[in-house]
Amino acid sequence: MKLRIGSRAVALLSVAMFSTASLAADIEHQTDYSISLAGLPLARASFHTALVKNRYTISGTLHSAGLVDIFSRTSGQTRVSGVIGRDYLRANEYSMSYRSGKKGRAISVTYSNGNVVHASMNPKRTPLPKNWVPVTSRDMRNVLDPLSGLIIPGNARVCPNTLPIFDGESRLDIKLSARGTRPFKTKGFEGEVIVCGIRFVPKAGYKKGREDVEYLRQLQTMEIWFAKSDVVDVYAPVYVRIPTKLGPVTVSATRFGG
């Protein structure tokens, strides 16, 4: 299995959990995260959230660390803005750009009431392979962005749950199953968290039969942990674990609400 196996889904889940925030009027909030492979550092991320009444903006940066930074320096920026709804955070605009070595890509998506009205990616993926599963207009209805899509209101069920995600190129479902609770401690938080299993279900915008996609689709041992914000009644991820043949990829909050 190549090191890049699951890289897109790992990045999606990692970026999504970076969006933890204290959702209340006129609040600014900073969060920090670490990403590692088999205990070795891969990257660090820092995210800033600003909220005014029921509107939110999340912006963040990611930088590679450790040996990854020596061999292929990677950096990324992301931003999402939208409205806090009763059941979900509904994005209006989402963007992400990244560069790894000499390669880079920029993605931008505009949403309206959960539906995608415009999506662009530069550079485009051309030519598309014959086994590419195209995204249809139906695939882009009633979807969530990959940043704020994993923040769940406190009166909603965390897991089991199904989160329909569209990241600008791919449409997938993140299926969450209940696995109990565990203690968790980091700067700004100490208490019980909800543990959910993750199933990765690709729907469209991917190459059918691709090794990394099939690996993640069949994987049944991924986990994501949700902590509840003390400031407002929402759950947000503080830990993700994705097993690979090279060792587990983990994304852990080093600061949550502190």
DOLO-956652 format. One record per residue (C-alpha): x, y, z. Coordinates in Angstrom, 3 decimals, decimal comma. Last residue first. Layout:
BEGIN
        c1        c2        c3
         X         Y         Z
...
This chain:
BEGIN
        c1        c2        c3
    -8,730    26,951    26,103
   -11,708    25,716    24,096
    -9,870    22,702    22,761
    -6,065    22,674    22,536
    -3,776    19,819    21,604
    -6,604    18,261    19,623
    -5,545    14,971    18,131
    -5,340    13,652    14,575
    -4,029    10,101    14,373
    -2,777     8,058    11,423
    -2,210     4,515    12,632
     0,732     2,450    11,381
     2,293     1,786     7,987
    -0,418    -0,716     7,047
    -2,987     1,973     7,865
    -5,332     2,521    10,829
    -7,300     5,800    10,967
    -7,697     7,425    14,402
    -9,484    10,746    14,903
    -9,539    12,866    18,085
   -11,099    16,097    19,339
   -14,214    16,225    17,176
   -17,007    18,746    17,925
   -20,273    18,507    19,862
   -22,535    21,504    20,336
   -24,516    23,171    23,182
   -22,520    26,350    23,696
   -19,760    27,535    25,981
   -18,796    24,232    27,581
   -18,297    22,602    24,157
   -19,041    18,886    24,031
   -16,288    16,528    22,961
   -16,557    14,135    20,008
   -14,200    11,220    19,347
   -13,660     9,713    15,880
   -12,746     6,100    15,206
   -11,640     3,983    12,242
   -11,761     0,198    12,717
   -14,162    -0,866     9,944
   -12,004    -0,374     6,838
   -13,637    -1,649     3,650
   -14,277     1,781     2,116
   -10,902     3,014     3,337
    -8,998     0,279     1,503
   -11,191     0,598    -1,585
   -10,439     4,321    -1,816
    -6,711     3,707    -1,349
    -6,579     1,014    -4,023
    -8,592     2,768    -6,720
   -11,362     0,482    -7,958
   -13,621     3,326    -9,038
   -11,750     6,601    -9,416
   -13,501     9,276    -7,372
   -16,061    12,060    -7,731
   -19,095    10,071    -6,634
   -20,565     8,123    -3,696
   -17,643     6,994    -1,538
   -18,719     5,474     1,803
   -16,169     5,831     4,620
   -17,394     4,124     7,796
   -16,445     5,722    11,086
   -16,895     4,379    14,625
   -18,016     6,879    17,193
   -16,686     7,676    20,670
   -18,488    10,325    22,716
   -16,178    12,232    25,053
   -15,988    12,296    28,849
   -14,074    15,069    30,588
   -11,143    17,437    30,489
   -10,909    20,415    28,145
    -8,961    23,659    27,719
    -5,565    22,056    27,088
    -6,189    18,374    26,577
    -7,900    15,563    28,425
   -10,143    12,752    27,240
   -12,127    10,111    29,140
   -14,000     7,579    27,009
   -17,567     7,029    25,827
   -19,486     4,339    23,949
   -18,932     2,962    20,454
   -21,918     4,395    18,539
   -21,771     4,305    14,730
   -20,979     7,216    12,389
   -21,361     6,994     8,617
   -19,373     9,561     6,653
   -21,007     9,738     3,244
   -19,074    10,807     0,181
   -19,199    13,260    -2,722
   -15,883    14,209    -4,272
   -14,617    17,302    -6,075
   -15,511    20,400    -4,121
   -15,592    18,769    -0,685
   -19,134    17,358    -0,676
   -20,114    15,558     2,532
   -23,333    13,737     3,500
   -23,054    12,985     7,260
   -24,792     9,805     8,452
   -25,552     9,326    12,157
   -25,370     6,694    14,857
   -23,931     8,648    16,504
   -23,996    12,325    17,434
   -27,747    12,571    17,924
   -28,949    16,170    17,868
   -29,725    18,349    20,894
   -26,070    19,328    21,298
   -25,726    20,490    17,712
   -23,131    18,573    15,660
   -19,916    20,008    14,244
   -18,684    17,537    11,627
   -20,078    19,450     8,645
   -18,213    22,579     9,703
   -15,075    21,683     7,779
   -16,005    19,060     5,150
   -18,973    21,048     3,753
   -22,411    19,532     4,137
   -24,829    18,211     1,517
   -28,537    18,519     0,760
   -28,170    18,341    -3,010
   -24,809    17,957    -4,734
   -25,150    14,274    -5,654
   -28,385    15,024    -7,540
   -26,490    17,412    -9,823
   -24,218    14,544   -10,774
   -20,646    13,811    -9,679
   -18,870    11,472   -12,085
   -17,476     8,042   -11,088
   -14,100     7,818   -12,895
   -13,350     4,374   -14,348
   -12,435     5,789   -17,767
    -9,892     8,154   -16,229
   -10,557    11,911   -16,292
    -8,129    13,831   -18,477
    -7,817    16,053   -16,689
    -8,222    16,789   -12,970
    -8,727    20,538   -12,982
    -5,960    22,837   -11,781
    -7,739    24,537   -10,153
   -11,008    23,187    -8,776
   -14,408    24,856    -9,000
   -17,830    24,358    -7,453
   -21,013    26,392    -7,835
   -24,622    26,100    -6,640
   -24,129    23,238    -4,183
   -27,245    22,620    -2,088
   -27,367    22,848     1,706
   -29,552    25,932     1,788
   -27,296    27,630    -0,775
   -23,690    26,478    -1,141
   -20,661    27,930    -2,932
   -17,565    25,747    -3,312
   -13,907    26,603    -3,971
   -10,938    24,282    -4,404
    -7,290    25,177    -5,002
    -4,548    22,699    -5,901
    -0,795    22,359    -5,549
     2,165    20,336    -6,728
     5,808    21,404    -6,502
     6,338    20,019    -2,998
     2,905    19,685    -1,452
     0,756    22,785    -1,878
    -2,746    23,320    -0,544
    -5,855    25,382    -1,137
    -9,250    25,099     0,475
   -12,459    27,068     0,078
   -15,999    26,975     1,453
   -18,808    29,480     1,009
   -22,394    29,518     2,283
   -22,017    26,752     4,832
   -24,893    25,343     6,870
   -23,967    24,345    10,405
   -26,437    21,600    11,132
   -29,660    20,779    13,003
   -31,019    24,151    14,148
   -28,880    26,247    11,823
   -25,680    28,201    12,366
   -25,089    30,242     9,206
   -22,116    30,239     6,887
   -18,444    30,825     6,358
   -15,644    28,421     5,498
   -11,899    28,889     5,099
    -8,917    26,676     4,368
    -5,188    27,088     3,964
    -2,570    24,450     3,238
     1,105    23,648     3,545
     3,277    20,697     2,615
     7,061    20,394     2,460
     8,050    17,185     0,752
    11,221    15,458     1,987
    12,169    17,606     4,986
     8,633    18,557     6,048
     7,578    14,921     5,930
    10,470    14,033     8,225
     9,011    16,117    11,062
     6,292    18,651    10,352
     3,907    19,638     7,569
     1,984    22,870     7,857
    -1,784    23,443     8,106
    -3,603    26,764     8,242
    -7,063    27,784     9,316
   -10,130    29,911     8,835
   -13,600    29,410    10,306
   -16,332    32,012     9,878
   -19,685    31,814    11,659
   -23,041    33,565    11,471
   -25,789    33,149    14,076
   -24,872    36,205    16,166
   -21,329    37,124    15,139
   -18,865    34,251    15,322
   -15,143    34,133    14,614
   -13,124    30,922    14,499
    -9,358    30,610    14,182
    -7,579    27,405    13,294
    -4,041    26,100    13,805
    -2,676    22,922    12,288
     0,432    20,815    12,758
     1,731    18,076    10,483
     3,315    14,637    10,165
     4,750    13,894    13,599
     5,797    10,264    14,231
     3,596     8,275    16,611
     2,639     5,658    14,032
     1,681     8,503    11,688
     0,987    11,846    13,355
    -1,271    14,887    13,061
    -1,325    17,590    15,746
    -4,073    20,098    16,419
    -4,515    23,661    17,657
    -7,703    25,677    18,237
    -8,306    29,432    18,544
   -11,679    31,050    19,277
   -13,228    34,428    18,678
   -16,736    35,044    19,975
   -19,322    37,681    19,052
   -22,398    35,515    19,606
   -21,930    31,881    20,579
   -20,508    28,770    18,902
   -17,376    27,775    20,739
   -15,402    26,161    17,949
   -14,042    22,964    16,525
   -13,214    23,369    12,833
    -9,993    21,356    12,956
   -12,072    18,183    13,032
   -13,118    18,644     9,428
    -9,600    19,281     8,254
    -8,445    15,990     9,664
   -11,396    14,030     8,307
   -10,888    15,447     4,821
    -7,112    15,083     4,959
    -7,439    11,440     5,980
   -10,003    10,947     3,199
    -7,659    12,394     0,591
    -4,575    10,658     1,929
    -6,302     7,274     2,190
    -3,419     5,539     0,499
    -0,736     8,160    -0,118
     1,860     6,072     1,690
     1,372     3,391    -0,953
     0,000     0,000     0,000
